[in-house]
Structures are given as structure tokens and as C-alpha cells.
Amino acid sequence: MNDKVTIKTIAKMANVSHTTVSRALNDSPLVKEKTKKEIREIAERLNYSPNLNAKALVEHRSFIIAVYFTDLNSGTSPSFMSEMLHQIKEMLPAGYEIAVDSFAGLRRANQSINLRFDGALVVSQSSSDDVYIDQLAKTGKPVVVLNREIERDDLFNYASDDYSGTVTAIEYLLRMGHKKIGIISGKEEFASSQNRLNAFVDVLNKHNISLNDNWMVTGDYSVKSGYNAMEKTLNAGELPTCIFASNDDMAMGAIRACQDYGFNVPDQISFVGFDDSAYSNYFIPRLTTIKKPMREITNKGLKTLNNLINNKNITPIEFMNIKPSLVVRESVKKIN
């Protein structure tokens, strides 16, 4: 970056006012497209980078979007968090940065919410977040809640329909001939865990398939918990022909446990996961899973938040529960 290059430098070269340069770089509709293009080309050629602190003072903004998770230390799998943050960064409005925190971290440190942000994205996993979501809403700043369906009508809310996604997974296993099906469920207090477990039980009951308590084990969404849960199942006597893991990380941990104990996957035990994480297509065997629509959820959330920050009137408030889809790979064997 050349520190000597300013908006006035660009204005002089483009033969326009510095106000026009500022508007052009902020994509204002008040500037003609031809002029915008010329100004952007000059700015790029000079390697111009705006002074965000000065811009923030002028526009009374922080140019920060706060991203809150439920808990960064437990229950949020590293693959989910990293993919979520990657997508948010990829779709961020120009000139913005993110500040990441968790409600559990605030609770442990007995801290209040830092209000130095223009808008907040809440990646919610538990109803324990509701008290903080309420605090954020009362600030009057734009807030959009992602990932979990919430029970309020004043905030935009984009979530994944985890119940229907699990129904799709278990119905697929039944079509593949499996009737001895186990589950590794996620962290008990997370809404996604509850929804996926409820759907699992409902589908098996609907098809008059008995539930085996030895095949219903709880993890915490981490790879290690999947491994440990599978060890319990393998040492419990009769084995299921298939395991539904409530996320891909636990599925991959469970598959590794099977391999360490000398079981072939999927010939002896099949697996289906949930999320379609970046690793699932490269694991051995490639993991059949439910693709959680996080890119669509993130895209809708950020577009909405950006519009709210820029005082664009959006009505009505949207509440969307988006359906996941089945991704068939190699980890489920068809039983004749």
C-alpha cells in the first residue's frame, strides 16, 4: 500500500471532486458507471487502500460485523466453524471485517456484549443463546440469526431443517435394506441434536423398527466423541448394520474406531453423516451424508444484514427453514 495515495490524489487524476471518488468507491448510484470504472481503475493502479478508521469516523460506522457462536470450546465442531467463517469472510460486504466471539465465552468471563459493530450474525445452536439474542435485539442494531429456528417474530432467521434432513437419511438407509440402525447423537442441549434424534426415533417408529438402547450413544460433535461412542457400540454385543452420526466429524471418528477394531466399512458396518463437511468427500470411504445448506443460509443472512445496515427497508421479516439434501457416496452398503 502507498500511504501517500489519498482520495484527493485519485480525484486529481480523474479530474473529479474527492466526493465523487468517495461515492464511486462505495458504489453509490449517484455516480455514473463509466466514471466509477475509471476511478476504480486508477485506485487499483495506485494500490489505494481506504483509511477505514477515518471512514468509520466520517460515516459513524465501525465497519465490523460481529459473529457470535454458542460455544467455541465445546459442541461446535472445528470443521463446521471453519467452513462457516470461511463462507462469511467470502461473502462479506466490501471494507468490512468480522469479530468472532461466543456467548459461552461471555458467560464464563461474566462479560457484556461489546457494542462496537454495525451488525451481528448469530450462529445459534442452543436456546441458551436466547438471553443474548434478546440483548442484541434491544441495542437497535441489525441482528440476523442463523442455523437455529428461534421463537420470535422481530428478527430475520435462516435455519436448516435438520428434522427433515434426518428423515431423508434414515429413509435412504431403509431403502438400502438396513433395519438394524444405530445413532451417535450430538451435544444434548443443542437444537440440532434434539431435532436429529427426534427424527431418527420417529422414522424407525413409523416403520415399526425397534430401537436398541445399546445402539443409541451420545457424542459432542467432535471426532473424538464419535470414536469413543463407536467403541461403546462395538463392545455392547450385537452390532447394527448401519450408524447414523449426527455430524460428519463424529461419523469419521466412528469409522476410524471400526477400522482400528478390524471392522470393514461399509461391508460390515455402514455410515451416514450430516453436514457434508469439506473432508467428507476425501475420507476413506467417501462419506454418504446430508448436505446442510450453510452456503445458502450464510448468503441470505449476510445479504439481509448488509441491507439492514444500509437502512434498506426489507419487509416482511423472513423466517426460513431450508431443507438439506442427501449426498450419496461410498459409506453405505446395500443389503439384499
Order of alpha helices (4+ residues) and beta strands (2+ residues): alpha-alpha-alpha-alpha-beta-alpha-beta-alpha-beta-alpha-beta-beta-alpha-beta-alpha-beta-alpha-beta-alpha-beta-beta-alpha-beta-beta
